[in-house]
Amino acid sequence: MNRKERAAIVHQRLDALYPDTPIPLEHVDPYTLLVAVVLSAQCTDKMVNRVTPQLWRLADNPHAMSRQKVEAIRRIIQPCGLSPQKSKAIQGLSKILVEEHGGTVPKDFEALEKLPGVGHKTASVVMAQAFGVPAFPIDTHIHRLAQRWGLTNGRSVVQTERDLKKLFPEEAWNRLHLQIIFYGREYCTARGCDGTVCDLCKELYPRRRKGVVTNK
């Protein structure tokens, strides 16, 4: 079975398992999604969703957030971890949105990646989930599973993104990004499966006996 054949099976199985792909991070607009994604770095979506309602009571738009003190933001988001860096990033990106983008989140990869605390993965999530622009954000779940499923050699997240974009149709990228995350959390977890346990791993590699050591 080659990569294309494995990708076709992955696509079919995930579509059947997850016909609906709700966005895990609770938000009401592109700005609140952007901030939530920044908070999600090295933090669970569940924790972010616990913290953001209080943050939105403090400020839920770039104009209001840019006027808040970093310390006030930090106190609220502390449970998410990395709060000193994230609080500065949230205030800083809010100021830039007000000063350079009229208080709105730009629908542009390059502009997003220039914001404090926003890298390519965060920008891809916002473009995909807020604006519906085809993107394939690669997080640890996707990077790990793509290697287990033989869809990439996993040398880097950049390589994984490039490989997956070649294997799957562009119109499926946004859904697959979420579907793979859902599957990784439910069936092919970091500790629960090593490439030989879950149904999809066994279907793709029925003769595999040794666990897969994935590149981080």
Residue frames as a rotation matrix with the C-alpha (Angstrom) as fourth column:
MET 1
0.578 0.816 0.000 0.00
0.816 -0.578 0.000 0.00
0.000 0.000 -1.000 0.00
ASN 2
-0.441 -0.764 0.471 1.48
0.748 -0.603 -0.277 3.37
0.496 0.230 0.837 -1.01
ARG 3
-0.907 0.009 -0.421 0.94
0.287 -0.718 -0.633 6.80
-0.308 -0.695 0.649 0.55
LYS 4
-0.736 0.658 -0.160 -1.90
-0.612 -0.546 0.572 7.73
0.290 0.519 0.805 -1.77
GLU 5
-0.197 0.656 -0.729 -3.75
0.071 0.751 0.657 4.53
0.978 0.078 -0.194 -0.93
ARG 6
-0.512 -0.030 -0.859 -3.22
0.839 0.196 -0.507 5.01
0.184 -0.980 -0.075 2.79
ALA 7
-0.971 0.145 -0.191 -4.39
-0.096 -0.965 -0.244 8.63
-0.220 -0.219 0.951 2.53
ALA 8
-0.507 0.827 -0.242 -7.57
-0.476 -0.034 0.879 7.51
0.719 0.561 0.412 0.76
ILE 9
-0.138 0.417 -0.898 -8.35
0.604 0.754 0.258 5.08
0.785 -0.507 -0.356 3.59
VAL 10
-0.761 -0.202 -0.616 -7.65
0.630 -0.458 -0.627 7.72
-0.155 -0.865 0.476 6.24
HIS 11
-0.903 0.429 -0.033 -9.92
-0.418 -0.857 0.301 10.20
0.100 0.285 0.953 4.46
GLN 12
-0.266 0.841 -0.471 -12.75
-0.215 0.424 0.879 7.68
0.940 0.335 0.068 4.13
ARG 13
-0.205 0.155 -0.966 -12.56
0.796 0.601 -0.072 6.41
0.569 -0.784 -0.247 7.71
LEU 14
-0.850 -0.170 -0.499 -12.35
0.467 -0.680 -0.565 9.87
-0.243 -0.714 0.657 9.27
ASP 15
-0.765 0.644 0.018 -15.25
-0.505 -0.616 0.604 11.18
0.400 0.453 0.796 7.21
ALA 16
-0.062 0.756 -0.651 -17.35
0.129 0.653 0.746 8.27
0.990 -0.037 -0.138 8.47
LEU 17
-0.279 -0.129 -0.952 -16.28
0.916 0.262 -0.304 8.74
0.288 -0.957 0.045 12.09
TYR 18
-0.412 0.012 -0.911 -16.52
0.521 -0.818 -0.246 12.53
-0.748 -0.576 0.331 12.19
PRO 19
-0.113 0.444 0.889 -19.10
0.964 -0.169 0.207 13.84
0.242 0.880 -0.409 9.71
ASP 20
0.868 0.337 0.365 -19.38
0.221 -0.920 0.323 16.97
0.445 -0.200 -0.873 11.86
THR 21
-0.078 -0.971 -0.225 -16.25
0.878 0.039 -0.477 18.88
0.472 -0.235 0.850 12.83
PRO 22
0.901 0.429 0.061 -17.06
0.338 -0.785 0.519 21.47
0.270 -0.448 -0.852 15.51
ILE 23
0.096 -0.883 0.460 -14.27
-0.090 -0.468 -0.879 23.90
0.991 0.043 -0.124 16.37
PRO 24
0.069 -0.060 -0.996 -12.93
0.817 0.576 0.022 22.88
0.572 -0.815 0.089 19.81
LEU 25
-0.811 -0.426 -0.402 -12.04
0.580 -0.677 -0.452 26.39
-0.080 -0.600 0.796 20.96
GLU 26
0.233 0.964 -0.125 -15.08
0.949 -0.254 -0.189 28.40
-0.214 -0.074 -0.974 21.96
HIS 27
-0.823 -0.473 -0.315 -15.22
0.369 -0.867 0.336 31.82
-0.431 0.160 0.888 20.31
VAL 28
0.234 0.958 -0.167 -17.63
0.486 -0.264 -0.833 34.32
-0.842 0.113 -0.527 18.81
ASP 29
0.970 0.014 -0.243 -15.57
-0.188 -0.591 -0.785 36.02
-0.155 0.807 -0.570 16.10
PRO 30
0.623 -0.778 -0.085 -12.11
0.302 0.339 -0.891 35.95
0.722 0.529 0.446 14.47
TYR 31
0.018 -0.652 0.758 -10.56
-0.620 -0.602 -0.503 38.01
0.784 -0.461 -0.416 17.28
THR 32
0.384 0.152 0.911 -11.71
-0.893 0.311 0.324 35.77
-0.234 -0.938 0.256 20.11
LEU 33
0.993 -0.114 0.028 -10.62
0.117 0.943 -0.311 32.73
0.009 0.313 0.950 18.09
LEU 34
0.394 -0.902 0.177 -7.19
-0.029 -0.205 -0.978 34.27
0.919 0.381 -0.107 17.52
VAL 35
-0.038 -0.389 0.920 -6.70
-0.916 -0.354 -0.187 34.93
0.398 -0.851 -0.343 21.23
ALA 36
0.715 0.371 0.592 -7.96
-0.599 0.761 0.247 31.45
-0.359 -0.532 0.767 22.13
VAL 37
0.889 -0.435 -0.140 -5.50
0.233 0.695 -0.680 29.84
0.393 0.572 0.720 19.72
VAL 38
0.055 -0.881 0.471 -2.64
-0.421 -0.448 -0.789 31.88
0.905 -0.155 -0.396 21.20
LEU 39
0.122 0.066 0.990 -3.68
-0.992 0.030 0.120 30.63
-0.022 -0.997 0.069 24.65
SER 40
0.918 0.388 0.079 -3.84
-0.386 0.921 -0.042 27.02
-0.089 0.008 0.996 23.45
ALA 41
0.257 -0.898 -0.356 -0.06
-0.446 0.217 -0.868 26.75
0.858 0.382 -0.345 22.98
GLN 42
-0.708 -0.566 -0.422 1.08
0.006 0.593 -0.805 23.99
0.706 -0.573 -0.417 25.37
CYS 43
-0.757 0.571 0.316 -2.39
-0.477 -0.154 -0.865 24.02
-0.446 -0.806 0.390 26.94
THR 44
-0.729 0.549 0.408 -5.53
0.630 0.772 0.087 21.93
-0.267 0.321 -0.909 26.45
ASP 45
-0.649 0.602 0.465 -8.56
0.091 -0.545 0.833 23.28
0.755 0.583 0.299 24.64
LYS 46
0.240 0.770 -0.590 -10.61
0.725 0.262 0.637 22.39
0.646 -0.581 -0.495 27.71
MET 47
-0.131 -0.367 -0.921 -8.54
0.906 -0.421 0.039 24.68
-0.401 -0.829 0.388 29.91
VAL 48
-0.964 -0.200 0.178 -8.63
0.261 -0.844 0.468 27.50
0.057 0.498 0.865 27.36
ASN 49
-0.318 0.927 0.199 -12.42
0.217 -0.133 0.967 27.25
0.923 0.351 -0.159 27.24
ARG 50
0.292 0.363 -0.885 -12.53
0.933 0.095 0.347 27.50
0.210 -0.927 -0.311 31.04
VAL 51
-0.389 -0.616 -0.685 -10.38
0.756 -0.638 0.145 30.63
-0.526 -0.461 0.714 31.06
THR 52
-0.828 -0.113 0.549 -11.66
0.495 -0.608 0.621 32.67
0.263 0.786 0.559 28.12
PRO 53
0.234 0.959 0.158 -15.12
0.749 -0.281 0.600 33.60
0.620 -0.022 -0.784 29.49
GLN 54
0.540 -0.110 -0.834 -13.42
0.686 -0.516 0.513 35.55
-0.487 -0.849 -0.203 32.27
LEU 55
-0.591 -0.805 -0.051 -10.99
0.585 -0.472 0.660 37.08
-0.556 0.361 0.749 29.80
TRP 56
-0.505 0.463 0.729 -13.85
0.663 -0.333 0.671 38.22
0.553 0.822 -0.138 27.55
ARG 57
0.605 0.700 -0.381 -15.49
0.781 -0.428 0.454 39.90
0.154 -0.572 -0.806 30.54
LEU 58
0.031 -0.690 -0.723 -12.30
0.520 -0.607 0.602 41.92
-0.854 -0.395 0.340 30.89
ALA 59
-0.142 -0.097 -0.985 -12.10
-0.697 -0.696 0.170 42.65
-0.702 0.711 0.031 27.15
ASP 60
0.128 0.261 0.957 -13.50
0.356 0.888 -0.290 40.87
-0.926 0.378 0.020 24.11
ASN 61
0.890 0.085 0.447 -12.23
0.453 -0.256 -0.854 43.07
0.042 0.963 -0.266 21.28
PRO 62
0.055 -0.982 0.183 -8.88
0.895 -0.032 -0.444 44.56
0.442 0.188 0.877 20.21
HIS 63
0.030 -0.011 0.999 -9.77
-0.059 -0.998 -0.010 48.11
0.998 -0.059 -0.031 21.29
ALA 64
0.803 0.358 0.476 -10.66
-0.475 -0.097 0.875 47.09
0.359 -0.929 0.092 24.84
MET 65
0.847 -0.502 -0.174 -7.85
0.530 0.777 0.339 44.53
-0.035 -0.379 0.925 25.18
SER 66
0.107 -0.861 0.497 -5.19
0.658 -0.313 -0.685 46.96
0.746 0.400 0.533 24.00
ARG 67
0.145 0.024 0.989 -6.07
-0.435 -0.896 0.085 49.25
0.889 -0.443 -0.119 26.91
GLN 68
0.971 0.232 -0.055 -5.67
-0.068 0.489 0.870 46.54
0.228 -0.841 0.491 29.55
LYS 69
0.230 -0.915 0.330 -2.55
-0.965 -0.171 0.198 46.16
-0.125 -0.364 -0.923 31.64
VAL 70
-0.151 -0.403 -0.903 -0.48
-0.559 0.788 -0.258 43.08
0.815 0.466 -0.344 30.90
GLU 71
-0.946 -0.257 0.197 -0.67
-0.295 0.438 -0.849 42.05
0.132 -0.862 -0.490 34.54
ALA 72
-0.220 0.946 0.240 -4.47
-0.772 -0.019 -0.636 42.07
-0.597 -0.325 0.734 34.50
ILE 73
0.444 0.314 -0.839 -4.47
-0.823 0.513 -0.243 39.78
0.354 0.799 0.487 31.46
ARG 74
-0.459 -0.754 -0.469 -1.81
-0.469 0.654 -0.593 37.55
0.754 -0.052 -0.655 32.99
ARG 75
-0.739 0.202 0.643 -3.77
-0.607 0.218 -0.765 36.96
-0.294 -0.955 -0.038 36.20
ILE 76
0.309 0.951 0.000 -6.73
-0.817 0.265 -0.512 35.63
-0.487 0.159 0.859 34.24
ILE 77
0.691 -0.004 -0.723 -4.84
-0.594 0.566 -0.571 33.42
0.411 0.825 0.389 31.79
GLN 78
-0.135 -0.854 0.502 -2.34
-0.990 0.133 -0.039 32.00
-0.034 -0.503 -0.864 34.30
PRO 79
0.267 0.247 0.932 -3.96
-0.406 0.905 -0.124 28.52
-0.874 -0.346 0.342 34.34
CYS 80
0.984 0.147 -0.100 -3.10
-0.144 0.328 -0.934 28.19
-0.104 0.933 0.344 30.63
GLY 81
0.400 -0.908 0.126 0.64
0.693 0.390 0.606 28.32
-0.599 -0.155 0.785 31.31
LEU 82
-0.449 -0.713 0.539 3.28
0.893 -0.379 0.243 30.60
0.031 0.590 0.807 29.77
SER 83
0.515 0.841 -0.167 1.17
0.849 -0.527 -0.039 33.50
-0.121 -0.121 -0.985 31.05
PRO 84
0.085 -0.495 -0.864 3.94
0.199 -0.842 0.502 36.15
-0.976 -0.215 0.027 31.03
GLN 85
-0.881 -0.467 0.074 4.60
0.131 -0.091 0.987 35.63
-0.454 0.880 0.141 27.33
LYS 86
-0.474 0.768 0.432 0.98
0.859 0.295 0.418 35.07
0.193 0.569 -0.800 26.34
SER 87
0.389 0.650 -0.653 -0.33
0.766 -0.622 -0.163 38.14
-0.512 -0.437 -0.739 28.19
LYS 88
-0.264 -0.568 -0.779 2.23
-0.080 -0.792 0.605 40.37
-0.961 0.222 0.164 26.47
ALA 89
-0.940 -0.090 0.328 1.39
0.294 0.271 0.917 38.80
-0.171 0.959 -0.228 23.12
ILE 90
-0.119 0.983 0.137 -2.37
0.993 0.118 0.017 39.28
0.000 0.138 -0.990 23.58
GLN 91
0.444 0.240 -0.863 -2.01
0.384 -0.921 -0.059 42.93
-0.810 -0.306 -0.501 24.52
GLY 92
-0.469 -0.758 -0.454 0.59
-0.129 -0.449 0.884 43.50
-0.874 0.473 0.113 21.81
LEU 93
-0.835 0.192 0.515 -1.35
0.547 0.373 0.749 41.90
-0.048 0.908 -0.417 18.98
SER 94
0.211 0.962 -0.175 -4.46
0.941 -0.248 -0.230 43.80
-0.265 -0.116 -0.957 20.07
LYS 95
0.191 -0.233 -0.954 -2.62
0.057 -0.967 0.247 47.10
-0.980 -0.101 -0.171 19.78
ILE 96
-0.834 -0.548 -0.061 -1.34
-0.056 -0.026 0.998 46.19
-0.549 0.836 -0.009 16.32
LEU 97
-0.468 0.745 0.475 -4.83
0.883 0.410 0.227 45.19
-0.026 0.526 -0.850 15.18
VAL 98
0.495 0.658 -0.568 -6.13
0.662 -0.709 -0.244 48.59
-0.563 -0.255 -0.786 16.30
GLU 99
0.144 -0.541 -0.829 -3.25
-0.168 -0.839 0.518 50.65
-0.975 0.064 -0.211 14.94
GLU 100
-0.722 -0.604 -0.336 -2.61
-0.436 0.021 0.900 48.83
-0.537 0.796 -0.278 11.66
HIS 101
-0.933 0.359 0.034 -5.77
0.288 0.683 0.671 46.90
0.218 0.636 -0.740 10.78
GLY 102
-0.517 0.769 0.376 -8.65
-0.512 -0.630 0.584 49.05
0.686 0.109 0.720 11.94
GLY 103
-0.386 0.328 0.862 -9.40
-0.875 0.164 -0.455 46.81
-0.291 -0.930 0.224 14.90
THR 104
0.761 0.645 -0.075 -10.10
-0.630 0.705 -0.325 43.72
-0.157 0.295 0.943 12.80
VAL 105
0.119 -0.691 0.713 -8.23
-0.078 0.710 0.700 40.46
-0.990 -0.139 0.030 12.30
PRO 106
-0.118 -0.204 -0.972 -6.62
-0.924 -0.336 0.183 40.46
-0.363 0.920 -0.149 8.85
LYS 107
0.786 0.395 0.476 -7.59
-0.154 0.870 -0.468 37.70
-0.599 0.295 0.744 6.45
ASP 108
0.698 -0.662 -0.275 -3.98
-0.477 -0.143 -0.867 37.29
0.534 0.736 -0.416 5.41
PHE 109
0.767 -0.437 -0.469 -1.33
0.569 0.802 0.183 34.74
0.296 -0.408 0.864 6.38
GLU 110
-0.167 -0.946 0.276 1.57
0.660 -0.315 -0.682 37.16
0.733 0.069 0.677 6.22
ALA 111
-0.140 0.183 0.973 -0.14
-0.440 -0.892 0.105 39.84
0.887 -0.413 0.205 8.30
LEU 112
0.862 0.502 0.061 -1.22
-0.297 0.405 0.865 37.31
0.410 -0.764 0.498 10.91
GLU 113
0.606 -0.679 -0.415 2.25
0.716 0.693 -0.089 35.81
0.348 -0.243 0.905 11.25
LYS 114
-0.303 -0.700 0.647 3.66
0.268 -0.714 -0.647 39.26
0.915 -0.023 0.404 12.01
LEU 115
0.499 0.577 0.646 1.51
-0.470 -0.446 0.761 39.53
0.728 -0.684 0.049 15.14
PRO 116
-0.468 -0.680 0.564 3.13
-0.843 0.152 -0.516 38.80
0.265 -0.717 -0.645 18.54
GLY 117
-0.456 0.215 0.863 2.62
-0.540 0.704 -0.461 35.20
-0.707 -0.677 -0.205 19.63
VAL 118
0.670 0.741 0.040 1.29
-0.361 0.372 -0.855 34.15
-0.649 0.559 0.517 16.23
GLY 119
-0.540 -0.835 0.111 3.28
-0.356 0.345 0.868 31.63
-0.763 0.429 -0.483 14.21
HIS 120
-0.777 0.187 -0.602 2.39
-0.584 0.146 0.799 29.76
0.238 0.971 -0.004 11.05
LYS 121
-0.794 0.489 -0.362 0.30
0.515 0.857 0.029 27.15
0.324 -0.163 -0.932 12.85
THR 122
-0.448 0.636 -0.628 -1.79
0.493 -0.411 -0.767 29.74
-0.746 -0.653 -0.129 14.71
ALA 123
-0.544 0.213 -0.812 -2.26
-0.620 -0.754 0.217 31.77
-0.566 0.621 0.542 11.54
SER 124
-0.877 0.192 -0.441 -3.34
-0.238 0.623 0.745 28.62
0.418 0.759 -0.500 9.69
VAL 125
-0.661 0.666 -0.346 -5.94
0.739 0.497 -0.455 27.79
-0.131 -0.556 -0.821 12.35
VAL 126
-0.333 0.533 -0.778 -7.40
0.072 -0.808 -0.584 31.29
-0.940 -0.251 0.231 12.17
MET 127
-0.662 0.056 -0.747 -7.45
-0.716 -0.342 0.609 31.33
-0.222 0.938 0.267 8.38
ALA 128
-0.871 0.306 -0.383 -9.12
0.077 0.857 0.510 27.92
0.484 0.414 -0.770 8.27
GLN 129
-0.517 0.666 -0.537 -11.58
0.854 0.442 -0.274 28.21
0.054 -0.601 -0.798 11.13
ALA 130
-0.291 0.412 -0.864 -12.42
0.301 -0.817 -0.491 31.91
-0.908 -0.403 0.114 11.11
PHE 131
-0.182 0.113 -0.977 -12.31
-0.698 -0.714 0.047 32.62
-0.692 0.690 0.209 7.37
GLY 132
0.666 0.514 0.540 -12.70
-0.079 0.769 -0.634 29.21
-0.742 0.380 0.553 5.71
VAL 133
0.463 -0.602 -0.651 -9.47
-0.880 -0.227 -0.417 29.59
0.104 0.766 -0.635 3.76
PRO 134
0.907 -0.108 -0.408 -7.93
0.064 0.991 -0.119 26.17
0.417 0.082 0.905 2.97
ALA 135
0.066 -0.899 0.432 -5.07
-0.895 -0.245 -0.373 25.47
0.442 -0.362 -0.821 5.37
PHE 136
0.597 0.072 -0.799 -3.61
0.145 0.970 0.195 22.43
0.789 -0.232 0.569 7.11
PRO 137
0.337 -0.477 0.812 -2.41
-0.863 -0.501 0.064 23.49
0.376 -0.722 -0.581 10.58
ILE 138
0.223 -0.358 -0.907 -0.01
0.114 0.933 -0.340 20.90
0.968 -0.027 0.249 11.96
ASP 139
0.413 -0.099 0.905 -0.10
-0.882 -0.291 0.371 20.36
0.226 -0.952 -0.207 15.70
THR 140
-0.533 -0.724 0.438 1.47
-0.815 0.578 -0.037 17.55
-0.226 -0.377 -0.898 17.73
HIS 141
0.131 0.659 0.741 -1.52
-0.248 0.745 -0.619 15.23
-0.960 -0.103 0.261 17.17
ILE 142
0.919 0.304 -0.250 -1.39
-0.289 0.089 -0.953 15.56
-0.267 0.948 0.170 13.39
HIS 143
0.187 -0.939 -0.288 2.40
-0.949 -0.097 -0.299 15.42
0.252 0.329 -0.910 13.20
ARG 144
-0.509 -0.366 0.779 2.44
-0.669 0.737 -0.091 12.20
-0.541 -0.568 -0.620 15.25
LEU 145
0.262 0.720 0.643 -0.44
-0.098 0.682 -0.724 10.47
-0.960 0.127 0.249 13.49
ALA 146
0.792 0.001 -0.611 0.76
-0.602 -0.169 -0.780 11.33
-0.104 0.986 -0.133 10.00
GLN 147
-0.297 -0.947 -0.126 3.98
-0.943 0.312 -0.119 9.48
0.152 0.083 -0.985 10.81
ARG 148
-0.473 0.165 0.865 2.18
-0.390 0.842 -0.374 6.48
-0.790 -0.514 -0.334 12.30
TRP 149
0.523 0.809 0.269 -0.01
-0.029 0.332 -0.943 6.27
-0.852 0.485 0.197 9.22
GLY 150
-0.217 -0.730 0.648 2.91
0.682 0.362 0.636 6.48
-0.698 0.580 0.419 6.80
LEU 151
0.740 0.553 0.382 1.77
0.665 -0.516 -0.540 9.75
-0.102 0.653 -0.750 5.25
THR 152
0.767 -0.569 0.297 5.04
-0.436 -0.802 -0.408 11.57
0.470 0.184 -0.863 5.90
ASN 153
0.113 -0.800 -0.590 8.56
0.494 0.560 -0.665 10.89
0.862 -0.215 0.458 7.08
GLY 154
0.837 0.443 -0.321 7.94
0.473 -0.290 0.832 13.42
0.275 -0.849 -0.452 9.85
ARG 155
-0.164 -0.986 -0.026 11.27
0.882 -0.135 -0.451 15.20
0.441 -0.097 0.892 9.69
SER 156
-0.972 -0.056 -0.227 9.55
0.160 -0.866 -0.473 18.46
-0.170 -0.496 0.851 10.63
VAL 157
-0.110 0.984 -0.143 6.08
0.423 -0.084 -0.902 19.97
-0.899 -0.160 -0.407 10.90
VAL 158
-0.080 0.006 -0.997 6.89
-0.711 -0.701 0.053 21.91
-0.699 0.713 0.060 7.74
GLN 159
-0.875 -0.303 -0.376 7.52
-0.481 0.628 0.612 18.67
0.051 0.717 -0.695 5.88
THR 160
-0.731 0.665 0.152 4.39
0.519 0.686 -0.510 17.07
-0.443 -0.294 -0.847 7.35
GLU 161
0.057 0.763 -0.644 2.25
-0.076 -0.640 -0.764 20.01
-0.995 0.093 0.022 6.21
ARG 162
-0.322 -0.263 -0.910 3.73
-0.880 -0.271 0.390 19.85
-0.349 0.926 -0.144 2.72
ASP 163
-0.992 -0.108 -0.064 3.19
-0.124 0.933 0.337 16.09
0.024 0.342 -0.939 2.45
LEU 164
-0.497 0.867 0.046 -0.42
0.542 0.352 -0.763 16.16
-0.678 -0.354 -0.645 3.69
LYS 165
0.046 0.501 -0.864 -1.34
-0.422 -0.774 -0.471 18.98
-0.905 0.387 0.175 1.34
LYS 166
-0.611 -0.327 -0.721 -0.10
-0.791 0.206 0.576 16.87
-0.040 0.922 -0.385 -1.56
LEU 167
-0.992 0.125 -0.001 -2.03
0.125 0.992 -0.023 13.79
-0.001 -0.023 -1.000 -0.45
PHE 168
-0.321 0.932 -0.168 -5.44
0.776 0.157 -0.611 15.29
-0.543 -0.327 -0.773 0.28
PRO 169
-0.091 0.351 0.932 -7.69
0.824 -0.499 0.268 17.52
0.559 0.793 -0.244 -1.84
GLU 170
-0.858 -0.362 0.363 -7.58
0.171 -0.869 -0.464 21.19
0.484 -0.336 0.808 -0.88
GLU 171
-0.143 0.898 0.416 -11.30
-0.544 -0.423 0.725 21.33
0.827 -0.122 0.549 -0.12
ALA 172
0.618 0.368 -0.695 -10.79
0.257 0.740 0.621 18.66
0.743 -0.563 0.363 2.58
TRP 173
-0.378 -0.926 -0.021 -7.88
0.296 -0.100 -0.950 20.26
0.877 -0.365 0.312 4.43
ASN 174
-0.476 0.177 0.861 -9.87
-0.681 -0.694 -0.234 22.23
0.557 -0.698 0.451 7.00
ARG 175
0.645 0.758 0.101 -12.10
-0.685 0.513 0.517 19.30
0.340 -0.403 0.850 7.92
LEU 176
0.569 -0.472 -0.673 -9.22
0.292 0.881 -0.371 16.81
0.769 0.015 0.640 8.01
HIS 177
-0.459 -0.729 0.508 -7.22
-0.212 -0.465 -0.859 19.04
0.863 -0.503 0.059 10.32
LEU 178
-0.171 0.492 0.853 -9.97
-0.978 -0.193 -0.085 18.70
0.123 -0.849 0.514 12.92
GLN 179
0.780 0.525 -0.340 -10.83
-0.512 0.848 0.137 15.09
0.360 0.068 0.930 12.13
ILE 180
0.147 -0.815 -0.561 -7.25
0.198 0.580 -0.791 13.94
0.969 0.005 0.246 12.70
ILE 181
-0.652 -0.332 0.682 -7.13
-0.525 -0.452 -0.721 15.85
0.548 -0.828 0.120 16.00
PHE 182
0.254 0.840 0.480 -10.40
-0.964 0.177 0.200 14.25
0.083 -0.513 0.854 17.13
TYR 183
0.783 0.023 -0.622 -9.17
-0.145 0.978 -0.147 10.76
0.605 0.205 0.769 16.19
GLY 184
-0.220 -0.967 -0.125 -5.83
0.049 0.117 -0.992 11.31
0.974 -0.224 0.021 17.89
ARG 185
-0.547 0.065 0.835 -7.52
-0.777 -0.410 -0.477 12.34
0.312 -0.910 0.275 21.12
GLU 186
0.372 0.861 0.347 -10.06
-0.924 0.380 0.049 9.52
-0.089 -0.339 0.937 21.09
TYR 187
0.992 0.120 0.026 -8.29
-0.113 0.974 -0.198 6.50
-0.049 0.193 0.980 19.63
CYS 188
0.522 -0.851 0.051 -4.67
0.644 0.354 -0.678 7.07
0.559 0.387 0.733 18.62
THR 189
0.986 -0.076 0.151 -3.37
-0.157 -0.749 0.644 8.82
0.064 -0.659 -0.750 21.71
ALA 190
0.262 -0.965 0.033 0.27
-0.807 -0.238 -0.540 9.44
0.529 0.115 -0.841 22.54
ARG 191
-0.526 -0.478 0.704 0.25
-0.824 0.490 -0.283 6.77
-0.210 -0.729 -0.651 25.25
GLY 192
0.179 0.753 0.634 -2.62
-0.523 0.618 -0.587 4.55
-0.834 -0.226 0.504 24.12
CYS 193
0.926 0.107 0.362 -1.33
0.237 0.580 -0.780 3.69
-0.293 0.808 0.511 20.66
ASP 194
0.070 -0.969 -0.237 2.15
-0.200 -0.246 0.948 3.30
-0.977 -0.019 -0.211 19.25
GLY 195
-0.269 -0.106 -0.957 1.09
-0.949 -0.138 0.283 2.61
-0.162 0.985 -0.064 15.68
THR 196
-0.859 -0.078 -0.506 -0.01
-0.215 0.952 0.219 -0.97
0.465 0.297 -0.834 16.39
VAL 197
-0.886 0.452 -0.105 -3.12
0.274 0.327 -0.905 -0.58
-0.374 -0.830 -0.413 18.58
CYS 198
-0.269 0.853 -0.447 -5.92
-0.409 -0.521 -0.749 1.58
-0.872 -0.018 0.489 17.14
ASP 199
0.407 0.566 0.717 -8.14
0.345 0.631 -0.695 0.34
-0.846 0.530 0.062 14.31
LEU 200
0.958 -0.016 -0.286 -6.79
-0.253 -0.515 -0.819 2.73
-0.134 0.857 -0.497 11.71
CYS 201
0.051 -0.999 0.006 -3.15
-0.956 -0.047 0.289 1.94
-0.288 -0.021 -0.957 12.43
LYS 202
-0.317 -0.139 0.938 -3.92
-0.162 0.983 0.091 -1.77
-0.935 -0.123 -0.334 12.22
GLU 203
0.698 0.621 0.357 -5.82
0.277 0.225 -0.934 -1.36
-0.660 0.751 -0.015 8.96
LEU 204
0.820 -0.423 -0.386 -3.04
-0.572 -0.601 -0.558 0.64
0.004 0.679 -0.734 7.34
TYR 205
-0.220 -0.950 -0.220 -0.24
-0.841 0.299 -0.451 -1.63
0.495 0.085 -0.865 8.64
PRO 206
0.755 0.654 0.039 -1.73
-0.590 0.653 0.475 -5.06
0.285 -0.382 0.879 9.43
ARG 207
0.649 -0.567 -0.508 1.71
0.448 0.824 -0.348 -6.69
0.615 -0.001 0.788 9.58
ARG 208
-0.030 -0.673 0.739 3.34
-0.407 -0.667 -0.624 -4.06
0.913 -0.319 -0.254 11.79
ARG 209
0.469 0.133 -0.873 4.54
0.592 0.686 0.423 -5.57
0.655 -0.715 0.243 15.07
LYS 210
-0.413 -0.694 -0.589 6.89
0.911 -0.316 -0.267 -2.94
-0.001 -0.647 0.763 16.45
GLY 211
0.530 0.603 -0.597 5.74
0.653 -0.739 -0.166 0.42
-0.541 -0.302 -0.785 17.73
VAL 212
0.389 -0.334 0.859 6.54
0.699 -0.500 -0.511 3.52
0.600 0.799 0.039 15.67
VAL 213
-0.079 -0.481 -0.873 9.03
0.818 -0.532 0.219 5.95
-0.570 -0.697 0.436 17.13
THR 214
0.644 0.454 0.616 7.82
0.741 -0.569 -0.356 9.32
0.189 0.686 -0.703 15.86
ASN 215
-0.569 -0.783 0.251 9.88
0.729 -0.622 -0.287 12.42
0.381 0.019 0.924 15.26
LYS 216
0.050 0.577 -0.816 8.81
0.839 -0.467 -0.278 15.37
-0.541 -0.671 -0.507 17.39
